[in-house]
Amino acid sequence: MPKDMTQNLSVYSRRESAARSYCRAFPTEFTSAKGSVLTDAEGNDYIDFLAGCSSLNYGHNDPDMKAALIDHISGDGIAHGLDMHTDAKTAFLEAYEEHILKPRGLDYKIMMTGPTGTNAVEAAIKLARKVTGRRNVIAFTNGFHGMTLGSLALTGNSGKRGGAGGAHLGDVTHLPFDGAMGEGVDTLQFIEAMLENGSSGVDAPAAFIFEPVQGEGGLNAASDEWMQGVAKLAKKLGALLIVDDIQSGCGRTGTYFGFERAGIVPDMVTQAKSLSGFGLPFAALLIKPEHDIWKPAEHNGTFRGNTHAFVTARVAIEKFWKDKTFETELQAKTTLLTTGLQDLAALIPGATLKGRGLMQGVDVGSGDLAAAICARAFEKGLVIETSGADDEVVKILAPLTTPDETFRKGFAILLDAAREVTETNKIAAE
């Protein structure tokens, strides 16, 4: 039964911290969700082009994952097991080994970190420093790696870094990401020159860390050649290569890992967001066996290895990644997405497409314009956010399972919103 939300929402301004963010852009109370559609307390449906910021790659409440989780809970399955052996963990590890690692010829130890992506990143940089005996980590412009101090030190965005309140964010050198210095500038060549110059002031790195596609930084996509070059340089310098695949992984860029197309094998890979498949907290760090030199409990956490997430993650792997069928479907959806974004870009002078796979968007030139388009789209029934240093990119992270017809409906809303906003701006300018 639809209800008036006014009284419900007032509790948030009274009691929830000012740190809240997404609810400010989407001021309604959601009560249910299925597939690629959210429903609020007044019965309004919204097409979801955000997917929990890529935490719901397989959609809301996948029926097979939901059934498996309900069965596990109904049967008094383990709810919390620290890092003890459980049947749920056994099934997850076996599925991951069989359907993710073996088909790709990869050999990694899987470390269950605390349940958020930033904890996986913290573990990665701690281990890199432990393995190499070095402190400096090379991160990149526009990168985002988390909000705890170590991860935040790697992050480029000044707004995010400002939240540290003056805390030391050191032992990191930020160098230009692929394309960051404009067309025609080879940033890899610049990076090599800096690191091979004994007078550059850049200390020998323990690790390099990058995202294959920068999710929060504006959907900047690293080329295969750039990723290969960084991997080669890391090896040459005796540094480890860490790929942050938290937002770009689990199929988001068209393959399970965001770096697969480049043919590189990172020393470590961070995973979170859609790893559980169901939106449950779950993060992990993949480590080459020769680098797995942790002592027992040297990096731990009460909630490492969310048992309920093991259940749903195993189903997600077996349902979507046991063969190439899903990956092939993603290629077709990528074409559909790209076409829709080209239509959006055509409405805005100077707009450009960004990203890769089903992690794409349009740089509309200003944060104000992008925010206005997204706000109008929400009023029309579409949940969508912005990205970029100045929030200038309209960013699409729809569930990978979104039906084509739902994609088209979402694009129709987005295009209508963009037309209305640009027409309003045009009239105001006149």
C-alpha angles and dihedrals in degrees: 000000000000114000141190109269099194096096093040094055096049091073090067095060090044099046116010119088121260086243089081111115123160092053089061091061094042105039102187137092112251117209107173143008139190130179107325098341131090123197125203132210092268092055097256117146123219127192107231115229091160104058095194089306089302094319091113103050090149094047134252119315099353102207096227095049091044092051093049092049093047090050091050093050094041090053092053091249118177110288098182124016107159101219096320121131112272133171089242092055091046092054092047095049092047092049092047092049094046101042106024110028105031098048089052095045092241127149114197137151110228115226117196104218128180110304100264131076094241090060091054089052092048090052091049096053092043090053094045090055091046093050097046102030088228129118108202119093123193112224129168141243114271091014121143120198107157146295105265114098100263094044091042090055087060092049119095103201111107093207092057092043090051090067090070089078096224096315116152111270099181147135089065131106117201115212130177118284121224107297094004094123096050136265116322095023114115103214091184090061089049091050092050091050092051095048096044094048109092090204098051093097092232111129121224105275129240089204149349117228128190143153116237086224118016103234101188096024097069106286093281106174120211113225119237089246092053093050090048090050094051090048091051092047093049091053092047091053096044092247128134123246116228119187115199101212096163097117100017096049137083092057099311095126094038100273129063092256120038092225099051096100091057091057094227126141110213121209089231136012126196118214134181136118104065095018090102091047092215105064093263119140109266132142134171141179120221111212131187105243094242090059096047094103098140118137114228111289092000088133112020144142137193092242100041110136105021102219095207088052090053088060096051095038091056091052092047092052095047094044100045108020108038089100140359097275097099093043090054090051089053091059091058092046090050090058090050091049094047092051091051092049091049088057090051093048090051089064094058123059111238095009117148136196119246136189138023138268113345090342099082141126146157126263102220095183103251140048092227093057094045091049092049092051092049092046092051090046090055091052087055095049108273128116109209135144142204132246139189140075089293097023088253097141124085099218129204120202100159118167109277088234094058109136115242092243091054089050090053092049090050092050091049089055092046093049092048090050092049092049092050094047095046092046091050090049090049092052091046090051091052 
